[in-house]
């Protein structure tokens, strides 16, 4: 069995989760605090990956990042960045595809905090940044952990998006889900079973860890 797809899968999940946290944190904080009239629109856009077929997202990522498109051509010619059929493209697509799995727990955790925490910090003259990192985030660690773990697990299970934008390049874009599909197509069911078992055990342990850390229930950060 080739272990490269497994290694690449966990590399993709790690990089995606790390970058996604720093994108989702300010977005989740803004959504939890704002009364802007465009909030429902932003929440809708963030939540769309939950309901859209992955192949739809993958198709539009492929069109946008393609060198034949103006944006993709600009990236390739001026910045030397190739996103189609590359690991970098997989990371960007995975960040957008897993965005709600990080934003929603963070937003929910911050929204459910007592308003007295924020008010007290403001009265003490603390800045919004200090209030966020010193007061609010330490009081919603469970939600932060949930967002991190669910984003990681969700990225591990991606198929349609990574297939459309990354293709099937060994050692670069061929993640475990693609490897399983290839092995089934080749009737190599034993190898496909090994890949599948590794992913099943990994995601089971990840989700079990979340439940154990949060008292056996995810309802506290469901919206």
Rosetta constraint file for C-alpha pairs under 8 A:
AtomPair CA 1 CA 191 HARMONIC 6.56 0.50
AtomPair CA 3 CA 7 HARMONIC 6.29 0.50
AtomPair CA 4 CA 8 HARMONIC 5.94 0.50
AtomPair CA 4 CA 170 HARMONIC 7.72 0.50
AtomPair CA 4 CA 171 HARMONIC 6.06 0.50
AtomPair CA 4 CA 175 HARMONIC 7.90 0.50
AtomPair CA 5 CA 9 HARMONIC 5.98 0.50
AtomPair CA 5 CA 170 HARMONIC 7.62 0.50
AtomPair CA 5 CA 171 HARMONIC 7.02 0.50
AtomPair CA 5 CA 174 HARMONIC 5.73 0.50
AtomPair CA 5 CA 175 HARMONIC 4.37 0.50
AtomPair CA 5 CA 176 HARMONIC 4.66 0.50
AtomPair CA 5 CA 179 HARMONIC 6.61 0.50
AtomPair CA 6 CA 10 HARMONIC 6.49 0.50
AtomPair CA 6 CA 175 HARMONIC 6.48 0.50
AtomPair CA 6 CA 176 HARMONIC 5.27 0.50
AtomPair CA 6 CA 195 HARMONIC 7.63 0.50
AtomPair CA 7 CA 11 HARMONIC 6.20 0.50
AtomPair CA 8 CA 12 HARMONIC 6.05 0.50
AtomPair CA 8 CA 171 HARMONIC 7.16 0.50
AtomPair CA 8 CA 172 HARMONIC 7.44 0.50
AtomPair CA 8 CA 173 HARMONIC 7.66 0.50
AtomPair CA 8 CA 174 HARMONIC 7.51 0.50
AtomPair CA 8 CA 175 HARMONIC 5.76 0.50
AtomPair CA 8 CA 176 HARMONIC 7.74 0.50
AtomPair CA 9 CA 13 HARMONIC 6.18 0.50
AtomPair CA 9 CA 156 HARMONIC 5.99 0.50
AtomPair CA 9 CA 175 HARMONIC 5.00 0.50
AtomPair CA 9 CA 176 HARMONIC 6.00 0.50
AtomPair CA 10 CA 14 HARMONIC 5.97 0.50
AtomPair CA 10 CA 156 HARMONIC 6.78 0.50
AtomPair CA 11 CA 15 HARMONIC 6.16 0.50
AtomPair CA 12 CA 16 HARMONIC 5.91 0.50
AtomPair CA 12 CA 87 HARMONIC 7.91 0.50
AtomPair CA 12 CA 90 HARMONIC 7.57 0.50
AtomPair CA 12 CA 91 HARMONIC 6.44 0.50
AtomPair CA 12 CA 155 HARMONIC 7.46 0.50
AtomPair CA 12 CA 156 HARMONIC 7.85 0.50
AtomPair CA 13 CA 17 HARMONIC 5.97 0.50
AtomPair CA 13 CA 151 HARMONIC 7.85 0.50
AtomPair CA 13 CA 152 HARMONIC 5.15 0.50
AtomPair CA 13 CA 153 HARMONIC 7.47 0.50
AtomPair CA 13 CA 155 HARMONIC 5.26 0.50
AtomPair CA 13 CA 156 HARMONIC 5.89 0.50
AtomPair CA 14 CA 18 HARMONIC 6.14 0.50
AtomPair CA 14 CA 152 HARMONIC 6.68 0.50
AtomPair CA 15 CA 19 HARMONIC 6.24 0.50
AtomPair CA 15 CA 91 HARMONIC 7.16 0.50
AtomPair CA 16 CA 20 HARMONIC 5.79 0.50
AtomPair CA 16 CA 91 HARMONIC 5.64 0.50
AtomPair CA 16 CA 92 HARMONIC 7.74 0.50
AtomPair CA 16 CA 94 HARMONIC 6.42 0.50
AtomPair CA 16 CA 95 HARMONIC 5.67 0.50
AtomPair CA 16 CA 152 HARMONIC 7.58 0.50
AtomPair CA 16 CA 155 HARMONIC 7.62 0.50
AtomPair CA 17 CA 21 HARMONIC 6.09 0.50
AtomPair CA 17 CA 95 HARMONIC 7.58 0.50
AtomPair CA 17 CA 148 HARMONIC 6.34 0.50
AtomPair CA 17 CA 151 HARMONIC 6.04 0.50
AtomPair CA 17 CA 152 HARMONIC 5.67 0.50
AtomPair CA 18 CA 22 HARMONIC 7.19 0.50
AtomPair CA 19 CA 23 HARMONIC 6.61 0.50
AtomPair CA 19 CA 95 HARMONIC 7.63 0.50
AtomPair CA 20 CA 24 HARMONIC 5.85 0.50
AtomPair CA 20 CA 95 HARMONIC 5.79 0.50
AtomPair CA 20 CA 99 HARMONIC 6.95 0.50
AtomPair CA 20 CA 102 HARMONIC 7.26 0.50
AtomPair CA 21 CA 25 HARMONIC 5.84 0.50
AtomPair CA 21 CA 102 HARMONIC 6.87 0.50
AtomPair CA 21 CA 148 HARMONIC 7.12 0.50
AtomPair CA 22 CA 26 HARMONIC 7.21 0.50
AtomPair CA 23 CA 27 HARMONIC 6.69 0.50
AtomPair CA 24 CA 28 HARMONIC 5.66 0.50
AtomPair CA 24 CA 99 HARMONIC 6.96 0.50
AtomPair CA 24 CA 102 HARMONIC 6.09 0.50
AtomPair CA 24 CA 103 HARMONIC 5.02 0.50
AtomPair CA 24 CA 106 HARMONIC 7.75 0.50
AtomPair CA 25 CA 29 HARMONIC 6.08 0.50
AtomPair CA 25 CA 103 HARMONIC 6.96 0.50
AtomPair CA 25 CA 106 HARMONIC 6.81 0.50
AtomPair CA 26 CA 30 HARMONIC 6.03 0.50
AtomPair CA 27 CA 31 HARMONIC 6.19 0.50
AtomPair CA 27 CA 103 HARMONIC 6.97 0.50
AtomPair CA 28 CA 32 HARMONIC 6.14 0.50
AtomPair CA 28 CA 103 HARMONIC 5.10 0.50
AtomPair CA 28 CA 104 HARMONIC 6.96 0.50
AtomPair CA 28 CA 106 HARMONIC 5.54 0.50
AtomPair CA 28 CA 107 HARMONIC 4.38 0.50
AtomPair CA 29 CA 33 HARMONIC 6.32 0.50
AtomPair CA 29 CA 106 HARMONIC 7.30 0.50
AtomPair CA 29 CA 107 HARMONIC 6.03 0.50
AtomPair CA 29 CA 110 HARMONIC 6.85 0.50
AtomPair CA 30 CA 34 HARMONIC 5.70 0.50
AtomPair CA 31 CA 39 HARMONIC 6.75 0.50
AtomPair CA 31 CA 43 HARMONIC 7.82 0.50
AtomPair CA 31 CA 107 HARMONIC 6.40 0.50
AtomPair CA 32 CA 107 HARMONIC 5.25 0.50
AtomPair CA 32 CA 108 HARMONIC 7.27 0.50
AtomPair CA 32 CA 110 HARMONIC 6.14 0.50
AtomPair CA 32 CA 111 HARMONIC 5.12 0.50
AtomPair CA 33 CA 111 HARMONIC 7.45 0.50
AtomPair CA 34 CA 39 HARMONIC 7.36 0.50
AtomPair CA 35 CA 39 HARMONIC 6.96 0.50
AtomPair CA 38 CA 42 HARMONIC 6.39 0.50
AtomPair CA 39 CA 43 HARMONIC 6.10 0.50
AtomPair CA 40 CA 44 HARMONIC 6.04 0.50
AtomPair CA 41 CA 45 HARMONIC 6.31 0.50
AtomPair CA 42 CA 46 HARMONIC 6.17 0.50
AtomPair CA 43 CA 47 HARMONIC 6.08 0.50
AtomPair CA 44 CA 48 HARMONIC 6.12 0.50
AtomPair CA 46 CA 99 HARMONIC 6.55 0.50
AtomPair CA 46 CA 100 HARMONIC 5.64 0.50
AtomPair CA 46 CA 103 HARMONIC 7.88 0.50
AtomPair CA 47 CA 51 HARMONIC 7.57 0.50
AtomPair CA 47 CA 99 HARMONIC 7.93 0.50
AtomPair CA 47 CA 100 HARMONIC 5.47 0.50
AtomPair CA 48 CA 52 HARMONIC 5.98 0.50
AtomPair CA 49 CA 53 HARMONIC 7.64 0.50
AtomPair CA 49 CA 54 HARMONIC 7.42 0.50
AtomPair CA 49 CA 57 HARMONIC 7.60 0.50
AtomPair CA 49 CA 96 HARMONIC 7.79 0.50
AtomPair CA 49 CA 97 HARMONIC 5.54 0.50
AtomPair CA 49 CA 98 HARMONIC 7.35 0.50
AtomPair CA 49 CA 99 HARMONIC 7.83 0.50
AtomPair CA 49 CA 100 HARMONIC 7.25 0.50
AtomPair CA 50 CA 100 HARMONIC 7.24 0.50
AtomPair CA 52 CA 56 HARMONIC 6.73 0.50
AtomPair CA 52 CA 57 HARMONIC 7.22 0.50
AtomPair CA 53 CA 57 HARMONIC 6.96 0.50
AtomPair CA 54 CA 58 HARMONIC 6.05 0.50
AtomPair CA 54 CA 97 HARMONIC 7.94 0.50
AtomPair CA 54 CA 159 HARMONIC 7.68 0.50
AtomPair CA 54 CA 160 HARMONIC 5.01 0.50
AtomPair CA 54 CA 161 HARMONIC 5.21 0.50
AtomPair CA 55 CA 59 HARMONIC 5.86 0.50
AtomPair CA 55 CA 160 HARMONIC 4.88 0.50
AtomPair CA 55 CA 161 HARMONIC 5.66 0.50
AtomPair CA 55 CA 164 HARMONIC 6.77 0.50
AtomPair CA 56 CA 60 HARMONIC 6.47 0.50
AtomPair CA 57 CA 61 HARMONIC 6.14 0.50
AtomPair CA 57 CA 97 HARMONIC 7.72 0.50
AtomPair CA 57 CA 161 HARMONIC 6.47 0.50
AtomPair CA 58 CA 62 HARMONIC 6.02 0.50
AtomPair CA 58 CA 93 HARMONIC 7.47 0.50
AtomPair CA 58 CA 160 HARMONIC 6.64 0.50
AtomPair CA 58 CA 161 HARMONIC 4.28 0.50
AtomPair CA 58 CA 162 HARMONIC 7.10 0.50
AtomPair CA 58 CA 163 HARMONIC 7.68 0.50
AtomPair CA 58 CA 164 HARMONIC 5.04 0.50
AtomPair CA 58 CA 165 HARMONIC 5.81 0.50
AtomPair CA 59 CA 63 HARMONIC 6.27 0.50
AtomPair CA 59 CA 161 HARMONIC 7.81 0.50
AtomPair CA 59 CA 164 HARMONIC 6.16 0.50
AtomPair CA 59 CA 165 HARMONIC 7.40 0.50
AtomPair CA 60 CA 64 HARMONIC 6.02 0.50
AtomPair CA 61 CA 65 HARMONIC 5.94 0.50
AtomPair CA 61 CA 93 HARMONIC 6.90 0.50
AtomPair CA 61 CA 165 HARMONIC 6.53 0.50
AtomPair CA 62 CA 66 HARMONIC 5.78 0.50
AtomPair CA 62 CA 84 HARMONIC 6.53 0.50
AtomPair CA 62 CA 164 HARMONIC 6.59 0.50
AtomPair CA 62 CA 165 HARMONIC 5.21 0.50
AtomPair CA 63 CA 69 HARMONIC 6.74 0.50
AtomPair CA 64 CA 69 HARMONIC 6.22 0.50
AtomPair CA 64 CA 71 HARMONIC 6.40 0.50
AtomPair CA 64 CA 72 HARMONIC 6.13 0.50
AtomPair CA 65 CA 69 HARMONIC 6.95 0.50
AtomPair CA 65 CA 71 HARMONIC 6.65 0.50
AtomPair CA 65 CA 72 HARMONIC 4.34 0.50
AtomPair CA 65 CA 73 HARMONIC 7.93 0.50
AtomPair CA 65 CA 82 HARMONIC 7.85 0.50
AtomPair CA 65 CA 83 HARMONIC 5.85 0.50
AtomPair CA 65 CA 84 HARMONIC 5.88 0.50
AtomPair CA 65 CA 89 HARMONIC 7.97 0.50
AtomPair CA 66 CA 71 HARMONIC 7.89 0.50
AtomPair CA 66 CA 72 HARMONIC 4.93 0.50
AtomPair CA 66 CA 73 HARMONIC 7.07 0.50
AtomPair CA 66 CA 83 HARMONIC 7.59 0.50
AtomPair CA 66 CA 84 HARMONIC 6.01 0.50
AtomPair CA 67 CA 71 HARMONIC 7.67 0.50
AtomPair CA 67 CA 72 HARMONIC 4.53 0.50
AtomPair CA 67 CA 73 HARMONIC 4.27 0.50
AtomPair CA 67 CA 74 HARMONIC 7.90 0.50
AtomPair CA 67 CA 76 HARMONIC 6.77 0.50
AtomPair CA 68 CA 72 HARMONIC 6.78 0.50
AtomPair CA 68 CA 73 HARMONIC 6.17 0.50
AtomPair CA 69 CA 73 HARMONIC 5.82 0.50
AtomPair CA 70 CA 74 HARMONIC 6.07 0.50
AtomPair CA 71 CA 75 HARMONIC 6.30 0.50
AtomPair CA 72 CA 76 HARMONIC 6.20 0.50
AtomPair CA 72 CA 82 HARMONIC 7.69 0.50
AtomPair CA 72 CA 83 HARMONIC 7.73 0.50
AtomPair CA 73 CA 77 HARMONIC 5.97 0.50
AtomPair CA 74 CA 78 HARMONIC 5.62 0.50
AtomPair CA 74 CA 79 HARMONIC 7.28 0.50
AtomPair CA 75 CA 79 HARMONIC 5.10 0.50
AtomPair CA 75 CA 80 HARMONIC 6.16 0.50
AtomPair CA 75 CA 81 HARMONIC 5.29 0.50
AtomPair CA 75 CA 82 HARMONIC 6.96 0.50
AtomPair CA 76 CA 80 HARMONIC 4.51 0.50
AtomPair CA 76 CA 81 HARMONIC 4.81 0.50
AtomPair CA 76 CA 82 HARMONIC 5.52 0.50
AtomPair CA 77 CA 81 HARMONIC 7.83 0.50
AtomPair CA 82 CA 86 HARMONIC 6.83 0.50
AtomPair CA 82 CA 88 HARMONIC 7.72 0.50
AtomPair CA 82 CA 89 HARMONIC 7.48 0.50
AtomPair CA 83 CA 87 HARMONIC 7.55 0.50
AtomPair CA 83 CA 88 HARMONIC 5.76 0.50
AtomPair CA 83 CA 89 HARMONIC 4.02 0.50
AtomPair CA 83 CA 90 HARMONIC 7.68 0.50
AtomPair CA 84 CA 89 HARMONIC 5.73 0.50
AtomPair CA 84 CA 165 HARMONIC 5.68 0.50
AtomPair CA 84 CA 166 HARMONIC 6.19 0.50
AtomPair CA 85 CA 89 HARMONIC 6.78 0.50
AtomPair CA 85 CA 90 HARMONIC 7.86 0.50
AtomPair CA 85 CA 165 HARMONIC 5.88 0.50
AtomPair CA 85 CA 166 HARMONIC 3.96 0.50
AtomPair CA 85 CA 167 HARMONIC 5.70 0.50
AtomPair CA 85 CA 168 HARMONIC 8.00 0.50
AtomPair CA 85 CA 169 HARMONIC 7.51 0.50
AtomPair CA 85 CA 173 HARMONIC 6.80 0.50
AtomPair CA 86 CA 90 HARMONIC 6.53 0.50
AtomPair CA 86 CA 166 HARMONIC 5.79 0.50
AtomPair CA 86 CA 172 HARMONIC 6.50 0.50
AtomPair CA 86 CA 173 HARMONIC 6.22 0.50
AtomPair CA 87 CA 91 HARMONIC 6.32 0.50
AtomPair CA 87 CA 166 HARMONIC 7.17 0.50
AtomPair CA 87 CA 172 HARMONIC 5.83 0.50
AtomPair CA 87 CA 173 HARMONIC 5.74 0.50
AtomPair CA 88 CA 92 HARMONIC 6.43 0.50
AtomPair CA 89 CA 93 HARMONIC 6.10 0.50
AtomPair CA 89 CA 165 HARMONIC 6.70 0.50
AtomPair CA 89 CA 166 HARMONIC 6.84 0.50
AtomPair CA 90 CA 94 HARMONIC 5.89 0.50
AtomPair CA 90 CA 162 HARMONIC 5.97 0.50
AtomPair CA 90 CA 165 HARMONIC 6.61 0.50
AtomPair CA 90 CA 166 HARMONIC 6.00 0.50
AtomPair CA 90 CA 173 HARMONIC 7.30 0.50
AtomPair CA 91 CA 95 HARMONIC 6.10 0.50
AtomPair CA 92 CA 96 HARMONIC 6.46 0.50
AtomPair CA 93 CA 97 HARMONIC 6.05 0.50
AtomPair CA 93 CA 161 HARMONIC 6.99 0.50
AtomPair CA 93 CA 162 HARMONIC 7.49 0.50
AtomPair CA 93 CA 165 HARMONIC 7.55 0.50
AtomPair CA 94 CA 98 HARMONIC 5.87 0.50
AtomPair CA 94 CA 155 HARMONIC 6.47 0.50
AtomPair CA 94 CA 161 HARMONIC 7.57 0.50
AtomPair CA 94 CA 162 HARMONIC 7.65 0.50
AtomPair CA 95 CA 99 HARMONIC 5.78 0.50
AtomPair CA 97 CA 161 HARMONIC 7.84 0.50
AtomPair CA 98 CA 102 HARMONIC 6.99 0.50
AtomPair CA 98 CA 151 HARMONIC 5.81 0.50
AtomPair CA 98 CA 154 HARMONIC 6.73 0.50
AtomPair CA 98 CA 155 HARMONIC 6.75 0.50
AtomPair CA 99 CA 103 HARMONIC 6.08 0.50
AtomPair CA 99 CA 151 HARMONIC 7.73 0.50
AtomPair CA 100 CA 104 HARMONIC 5.51 0.50
AtomPair CA 101 CA 105 HARMONIC 6.96 0.50
AtomPair CA 101 CA 147 HARMONIC 5.85 0.50
AtomPair CA 101 CA 150 HARMONIC 6.13 0.50
AtomPair CA 101 CA 151 HARMONIC 5.39 0.50
AtomPair CA 101 CA 154 HARMONIC 7.89 0.50
AtomPair CA 102 CA 106 HARMONIC 6.52 0.50
AtomPair CA 102 CA 146 HARMONIC 7.87 0.50
AtomPair CA 102 CA 147 HARMONIC 4.20 0.50
AtomPair CA 102 CA 148 HARMONIC 6.39 0.50
AtomPair CA 102 CA 150 HARMONIC 7.34 0.50
AtomPair CA 102 CA 151 HARMONIC 5.94 0.50
AtomPair CA 103 CA 107 HARMONIC 5.92 0.50
AtomPair CA 103 CA 147 HARMONIC 7.13 0.50
AtomPair CA 104 CA 108 HARMONIC 5.90 0.50
AtomPair CA 104 CA 147 HARMONIC 7.59 0.50
AtomPair CA 104 CA 221 HARMONIC 7.93 0.50
AtomPair CA 104 CA 222 HARMONIC 7.77 0.50
AtomPair CA 104 CA 223 HARMONIC 7.31 0.50
AtomPair CA 105 CA 109 HARMONIC 5.91 0.50
AtomPair CA 105 CA 143 HARMONIC 5.17 0.50
AtomPair CA 105 CA 144 HARMONIC 6.82 0.50
AtomPair CA 105 CA 146 HARMONIC 6.58 0.50
AtomPair CA 105 CA 147 HARMONIC 5.44 0.50
AtomPair CA 105 CA 221 HARMONIC 5.45 0.50
AtomPair CA 105 CA 222 HARMONIC 6.97 0.50
AtomPair CA 106 CA 110 HARMONIC 6.18 0.50
AtomPair CA 106 CA 143 HARMONIC 5.63 0.50
AtomPair CA 106 CA 144 HARMONIC 5.83 0.50
AtomPair CA 106 CA 147 HARMONIC 6.65 0.50
AtomPair CA 107 CA 111 HARMONIC 6.00 0.50
AtomPair CA 108 CA 112 HARMONIC 6.13 0.50
AtomPair CA 108 CA 143 HARMONIC 7.56 0.50
AtomPair CA 108 CA 221 HARMONIC 5.59 0.50
AtomPair CA 108 CA 222 HARMONIC 7.06 0.50
AtomPair CA 108 CA 223 HARMONIC 6.30 0.50
AtomPair CA 109 CA 113 HARMONIC 6.63 0.50
AtomPair CA 109 CA 140 HARMONIC 5.57 0.50
AtomPair CA 109 CA 142 HARMONIC 7.92 0.50
AtomPair CA 109 CA 143 HARMONIC 5.31 0.50
AtomPair CA 109 CA 144 HARMONIC 7.81 0.50
AtomPair CA 109 CA 221 HARMONIC 6.11 0.50
AtomPair CA 110 CA 136 HARMONIC 6.87 0.50
AtomPair CA 110 CA 137 HARMONIC 7.61 0.50
AtomPair CA 110 CA 140 HARMONIC 6.72 0.50
AtomPair CA 113 CA 117 HARMONIC 7.55 0.50
AtomPair CA 113 CA 136 HARMONIC 7.60 0.50
AtomPair CA 113 CA 139 HARMONIC 7.60 0.50
AtomPair CA 113 CA 140 HARMONIC 7.61 0.50
AtomPair CA 114 CA 118 HARMONIC 7.74 0.50
AtomPair CA 115 CA 119 HARMONIC 6.21 0.50
AtomPair CA 116 CA 120 HARMONIC 5.81 0.50
AtomPair CA 117 CA 121 HARMONIC 6.31 0.50
AtomPair CA 117 CA 135 HARMONIC 7.04 0.50
AtomPair CA 117 CA 136 HARMONIC 7.27 0.50
AtomPair CA 118 CA 122 HARMONIC 6.20 0.50
AtomPair CA 118 CA 131 HARMONIC 6.79 0.50
AtomPair CA 118 CA 135 HARMONIC 7.60 0.50
AtomPair CA 118 CA 136 HARMONIC 7.33 0.50
AtomPair CA 119 CA 123 HARMONIC 6.15 0.50
AtomPair CA 120 CA 124 HARMONIC 6.29 0.50
AtomPair CA 121 CA 125 HARMONIC 6.63 0.50
AtomPair CA 121 CA 126 HARMONIC 5.57 0.50
AtomPair CA 121 CA 131 HARMONIC 6.07 0.50
AtomPair CA 121 CA 135 HARMONIC 7.51 0.50
AtomPair CA 122 CA 126 HARMONIC 5.42 0.50
AtomPair CA 122 CA 127 HARMONIC 7.11 0.50
AtomPair CA 122 CA 128 HARMONIC 7.87 0.50
AtomPair CA 122 CA 131 HARMONIC 7.58 0.50
AtomPair CA 126 CA 130 HARMONIC 6.02 0.50
AtomPair CA 126 CA 131 HARMONIC 6.17 0.50
AtomPair CA 127 CA 131 HARMONIC 6.07 0.50
AtomPair CA 128 CA 132 HARMONIC 6.06 0.50
AtomPair CA 129 CA 133 HARMONIC 6.25 0.50
AtomPair CA 130 CA 134 HARMONIC 5.47 0.50
AtomPair CA 130 CA 135 HARMONIC 7.36 0.50
AtomPair CA 131 CA 135 HARMONIC 5.05 0.50
AtomPair CA 131 CA 136 HARMONIC 6.26 0.50
AtomPair CA 132 CA 136 HARMONIC 4.91 0.50
AtomPair CA 132 CA 137 HARMONIC 5.92 0.50
AtomPair CA 133 CA 137 HARMONIC 5.46 0.50
AtomPair CA 133 CA 138 HARMONIC 7.19 0.50
AtomPair CA 134 CA 138 HARMONIC 6.63 0.50
AtomPair CA 135 CA 139 HARMONIC 6.82 0.50
AtomPair CA 136 CA 140 HARMONIC 6.75 0.50
AtomPair CA 137 CA 141 HARMONIC 6.40 0.50
AtomPair CA 137 CA 144 HARMONIC 7.91 0.50
AtomPair CA 140 CA 144 HARMONIC 6.57 0.50
AtomPair CA 141 CA 145 HARMONIC 6.08 0.50
AtomPair CA 142 CA 146 HARMONIC 6.12 0.50
AtomPair CA 142 CA 213 HARMONIC 7.51 0.50
AtomPair CA 142 CA 214 HARMONIC 6.30 0.50
AtomPair CA 143 CA 147 HARMONIC 6.19 0.50
AtomPair CA 143 CA 221 HARMONIC 6.27 0.50
AtomPair CA 144 CA 148 HARMONIC 6.27 0.50
AtomPair CA 145 CA 149 HARMONIC 6.08 0.50
AtomPair CA 145 CA 210 HARMONIC 7.46 0.50
AtomPair CA 146 CA 150 HARMONIC 5.85 0.50
AtomPair CA 146 CA 210 HARMONIC 6.37 0.50
AtomPair CA 147 CA 151 HARMONIC 5.94 0.50
AtomPair CA 148 CA 152 HARMONIC 6.19 0.50
AtomPair CA 149 CA 153 HARMONIC 6.12 0.50
AtomPair CA 149 CA 206 HARMONIC 6.78 0.50
AtomPair CA 149 CA 207 HARMONIC 7.52 0.50
AtomPair CA 149 CA 210 HARMONIC 7.17 0.50
AtomPair CA 150 CA 154 HARMONIC 5.86 0.50
AtomPair CA 150 CA 207 HARMONIC 7.61 0.50
AtomPair CA 151 CA 155 HARMONIC 6.11 0.50
AtomPair CA 152 CA 156 HARMONIC 6.42 0.50
AtomPair CA 153 CA 157 HARMONIC 6.64 0.50
AtomPair CA 153 CA 203 HARMONIC 5.90 0.50
AtomPair CA 153 CA 206 HARMONIC 7.03 0.50
AtomPair CA 153 CA 207 HARMONIC 7.97 0.50
AtomPair CA 154 CA 158 HARMONIC 6.59 0.50
AtomPair CA 156 CA 199 HARMONIC 7.59 0.50
AtomPair CA 157 CA 177 HARMONIC 6.71 0.50
AtomPair CA 157 CA 199 HARMONIC 7.77 0.50
AtomPair CA 158 CA 162 HARMONIC 6.51 0.50
AtomPair CA 158 CA 177 HARMONIC 6.86 0.50
AtomPair CA 159 CA 163 HARMONIC 5.92 0.50
AtomPair CA 159 CA 177 HARMONIC 5.70 0.50
AtomPair CA 159 CA 178 HARMONIC 6.56 0.50
AtomPair CA 160 CA 164 HARMONIC 6.19 0.50
AtomPair CA 161 CA 165 HARMONIC 6.24 0.50
AtomPair CA 162 CA 166 HARMONIC 5.19 0.50
AtomPair CA 162 CA 167 HARMONIC 6.90 0.50
AtomPair CA 162 CA 173 HARMONIC 7.63 0.50
AtomPair CA 163 CA 167 HARMONIC 4.74 0.50
AtomPair CA 163 CA 168 HARMONIC 6.82 0.50
AtomPair CA 163 CA 178 HARMONIC 6.92 0.50
AtomPair CA 166 CA 173 HARMONIC 5.32 0.50
AtomPair CA 166 CA 174 HARMONIC 7.67 0.50
AtomPair CA 167 CA 173 HARMONIC 6.49 0.50
AtomPair CA 167 CA 174 HARMONIC 7.21 0.50
AtomPair CA 168 CA 173 HARMONIC 5.82 0.50
AtomPair CA 168 CA 174 HARMONIC 4.83 0.50
AtomPair CA 168 CA 178 HARMONIC 6.99 0.50
AtomPair CA 169 CA 173 HARMONIC 5.04 0.50
AtomPair CA 169 CA 174 HARMONIC 5.22 0.50
AtomPair CA 170 CA 174 HARMONIC 5.06 0.50
AtomPair CA 174 CA 178 HARMONIC 5.85 0.50
AtomPair CA 174 CA 179 HARMONIC 6.45 0.50
AtomPair CA 175 CA 179 HARMONIC 6.25 0.50
AtomPair CA 176 CA 180 HARMONIC 6.16 0.50
AtomPair CA 176 CA 195 HARMONIC 6.60 0.50
AtomPair CA 177 CA 181 HARMONIC 6.47 0.50
AtomPair CA 178 CA 182 HARMONIC 6.26 0.50
AtomPair CA 179 CA 183 HARMONIC 6.15 0.50
AtomPair CA 179 CA 192 HARMONIC 7.52 0.50
AtomPair CA 179 CA 195 HARMONIC 7.74 0.50
AtomPair CA 180 CA 184 HARMONIC 6.21 0.50
AtomPair CA 180 CA 191 HARMONIC 7.82 0.50
AtomPair CA 180 CA 192 HARMONIC 4.84 0.50
AtomPair CA 180 CA 193 HARMONIC 7.87 0.50
AtomPair CA 180 CA 195 HARMONIC 6.32 0.50
AtomPair CA 180 CA 196 HARMONIC 6.89 0.50
AtomPair CA 181 CA 185 HARMONIC 6.18 0.50
AtomPair CA 181 CA 192 HARMONIC 7.64 0.50
AtomPair CA 182 CA 186 HARMONIC 6.21 0.50
AtomPair CA 183 CA 187 HARMONIC 6.07 0.50
AtomPair CA 183 CA 188 HARMONIC 4.92 0.50
AtomPair CA 183 CA 189 HARMONIC 6.53 0.50
AtomPair CA 183 CA 191 HARMONIC 6.62 0.50
AtomPair CA 183 CA 192 HARMONIC 5.38 0.50
AtomPair CA 184 CA 188 HARMONIC 5.70 0.50
AtomPair CA 184 CA 189 HARMONIC 5.79 0.50
AtomPair CA 184 CA 192 HARMONIC 6.22 0.50
AtomPair CA 188 CA 192 HARMONIC 6.34 0.50
AtomPair CA 189 CA 193 HARMONIC 5.90 0.50
AtomPair CA 190 CA 194 HARMONIC 6.41 0.50
AtomPair CA 191 CA 195 HARMONIC 6.39 0.50
AtomPair CA 192 CA 196 HARMONIC 6.06 0.50
AtomPair CA 193 CA 197 HARMONIC 5.90 0.50
AtomPair CA 194 CA 198 HARMONIC 6.23 0.50
AtomPair CA 195 CA 199 HARMONIC 6.48 0.50
AtomPair CA 196 CA 200 HARMONIC 6.08 0.50
AtomPair CA 197 CA 201 HARMONIC 6.05 0.50
AtomPair CA 198 CA 202 HARMONIC 6.04 0.50
AtomPair CA 199 CA 203 HARMONIC 6.05 0.50
AtomPair CA 200 CA 204 HARMONIC 6.01 0.50
AtomPair CA 201 CA 205 HARMONIC 6.16 0.50
AtomPair CA 202 CA 206 HARMONIC 6.20 0.50
AtomPair CA 203 CA 207 HARMONIC 6.09 0.50
AtomPair CA 204 CA 208 HARMONIC 5.96 0.50
AtomPair CA 205 CA 209 HARMONIC 6.08 0.50
AtomPair CA 206 CA 210 HARMONIC 6.57 0.50
AtomPair CA 207 CA 211 HARMONIC 6.34 0.50
AtomPair CA 208 CA 212 HARMONIC 6.10 0.50
AtomPair CA 209 CA 213 HARMONIC 6.07 0.50
AtomPair CA 210 CA 214 HARMONIC 6.17 0.50
AtomPair CA 210 CA 216 HARMONIC 7.94 0.50
AtomPair CA 211 CA 215 HARMONIC 6.12 0.50
AtomPair CA 211 CA 216 HARMONIC 4.29 0.50
AtomPair CA 211 CA 217 HARMONIC 5.85 0.50
AtomPair CA 211 CA 218 HARMONIC 6.90 0.50
AtomPair CA 212 CA 216 HARMONIC 5.36 0.50
AtomPair CA 214 CA 218 HARMONIC 7.22 0.50
AtomPair CA 218 CA 222 HARMONIC 6.63 0.50
